[in-house]
Amino acid sequence: MTDDASLTTDDAAPTPADYAAVSAQFEADAAGDSGDAATDSGNHEAAKWRVRLRESEAALAASVDRLTMYQRRDVERLAGHSLSRADDVWLSGVETLDLLEDDDSGLVSEVKVKAAVEKVLEGRPQLGRGFPDMGGGSRGGSVPTGADWSKVLRGQT
């Protein structure tokens, strides 16, 4: 593969000539210019496997991204029961991985989401789903007695 004379064997740092020799050998191997038929088919086989490896890595990365998106949606669905905006759960500083079950199942933990929601509401109670009592309006109790419009119009007051 590489010429042993072009590489230094002592502990000294490689020189630019060493890098050039390795680079030239790599380019020759990649181009298939080694001249040896067995090596050429081996290089072709290795290149084919490298391509399959890159494709597999890309598919895996896409699957991980898709799974993370589904997990985030599930977290927001659970948080939406208590927060006016479900995506406010991320204001607590948690990440998706922090809200998963501890058993490596990849499932979202309802307990951990609830704790994250409580942490958000602790600092910002106005982000909760319900409206706080502002003290206005009728308080219930007894029905007011006295004149009402129907009695006034009938002249019963």
C-alpha positions in Angstrom: 0.0 0.0 0.0 2.6 2.6 1.1 6.2 2.6 0.5 8.0 2.1 3.8 10.9 4.3 2.6 8.7 7.3 2.3 7.6 7.2 5.9 9.9 7.9 8.9 10.1 5.2 11.5 11.7 7.2 14.3 9.8 9.3 16.7 10.4 12.6 14.8 7.4 14.5 13.5 6.4 13.8 9.9 7.8 16.1 7.3 5.9 17.7 4.4 7.5 15.1 2.1 6.0 12.3 4.2 2.6 13.9 3.9 3.0 14.3 0.2 4.1 10.6 -0.2 1.1 9.4 1.7 -1.3 11.7 -0.1 0.1 10.6 -3.5 -0.3 6.9 -2.5 -3.8 7.6 -1.3 -4.8 9.3 -4.5 -3.3 6.5 -6.6 -5.3 3.9 -4.5 -8.5 5.9 -4.8 -8.0 6.3 -8.6 -7.2 2.7 -9.0 -3.7 3.4 -10.5 -1.8 0.8 -8.5 -1.3 -1.4 -11.5 -2.0 -4.6 -9.5 -5.3 -6.3 -10.6 -5.9 -7.9 -7.2 -5.3 -4.6 -5.4 -7.5 -2.8 -7.9 -10.4 -5.1 -7.2 -9.7 -4.8 -3.5 -9.8 -1.0 -3.7 -13.0 -1.2 -5.7 -14.5 -3.5 -3.1 -13.4 -1.2 -0.2 -14.8 1.8 -2.1 -18.1 0.0 -2.5 -18.3 -0.7 1.2 -17.3 2.9 2.1 -20.2 4.1 0.0 -22.6 1.7 1.7 -21.2 2.8 5.1 -21.9 6.5 4.3 -25.4 5.7 3.1 -26.1 3.7 6.3 -24.7 6.5 8.5 -27.0 9.0 6.7 -30.0 6.8 7.1 -29.2 6.3 10.8 -28.8 10.1 11.3 -32.2 10.7 9.6 -33.9 8.0 11.8 -32.4 9.6 15.0 -33.6 13.0 13.9 -37.1 11.6 13.2 -37.2 9.8 16.6 -36.1 12.9 18.4 -38.8 14.9 16.7 -41.5 12.4 17.8 -40.2 12.4 21.3 -40.3 16.2 21.4 -43.9 16.1 20.2 -44.8 13.6 22.9 -43.2 15.8 25.6 -45.1 18.9 24.3 -48.4 16.9 24.2 -48.0 15.9 27.8 -46.9 19.5 28.8 -49.9 21.0 27.0 -52.2 19.7 29.7 -50.8 22.2 32.1 -49.2 24.9 30.1 -51.0 27.4 27.9 -48.3 26.8 25.2 -46.9 23.3 25.2 -43.5 24.4 23.8 -43.0 26.5 27.0 -41.7 23.3 28.6 -38.3 23.9 27.0 -38.0 27.2 29.0 -37.0 25.0 32.0 -33.7 24.2 30.2 -34.3 20.5 29.8 -33.4 18.5 26.8 -35.4 15.7 25.2 -33.0 13.1 26.5 -33.5 14.4 30.1 -37.3 13.6 29.8 -37.0 9.9 28.7 -37.5 6.9 30.9 -34.5 5.5 32.6 -34.9 2.0 31.1 -33.5 3.0 27.7 -36.8 2.3 26.0 -36.9 5.7 24.4 -40.3 6.4 25.9 -41.1 9.8 27.3 -41.5 9.8 31.1 -44.7 11.5 32.3 -43.2 12.0 35.7 -40.2 13.9 34.3 -42.3 16.0 32.0 -44.6 16.9 34.9 -41.5 17.9 37.0 -40.2 20.1 34.1 -43.7 21.8 33.8 -43.8 22.4 37.5 -40.3 24.0 37.3 -41.5 26.3 34.5 -44.7 27.2 36.4 -42.7 27.9 39.6 -40.8 30.7 37.9 -43.6 31.8 35.5 -47.1 31.0 36.8 -48.7 33.1 34.1 -47.7 30.4 31.6 -50.1 27.9 33.1 -53.3 26.8 31.4 -55.9 28.2 33.8 -56.5 31.9 34.4 -55.9 33.2 37.9 -58.8 34.8 39.9 -58.5 38.5 39.4 -61.3 39.3 42.0 -63.9 40.5 39.6 -67.4 39.3 38.8 -70.1 37.5 40.7 -69.1 35.3 43.7 -72.3 33.2 43.6 -74.2 32.8 46.9 -77.8 34.0 47.2 -79.8 35.3 44.3 -80.3 39.1 44.6 -83.8 40.1 45.8 -85.7 43.2 45.0 -86.6 44.8 41.8 -85.7 43.3 38.5 -86.6 44.3 35.0 -89.6 42.0 34.7 -91.1 43.5 37.9 -90.4 47.0 36.8 -92.1 46.6 33.4 -95.1 45.0 35.0 -95.3 47.9 37.5 -94.8 45.6 40.5 -92.2 47.7 42.3 
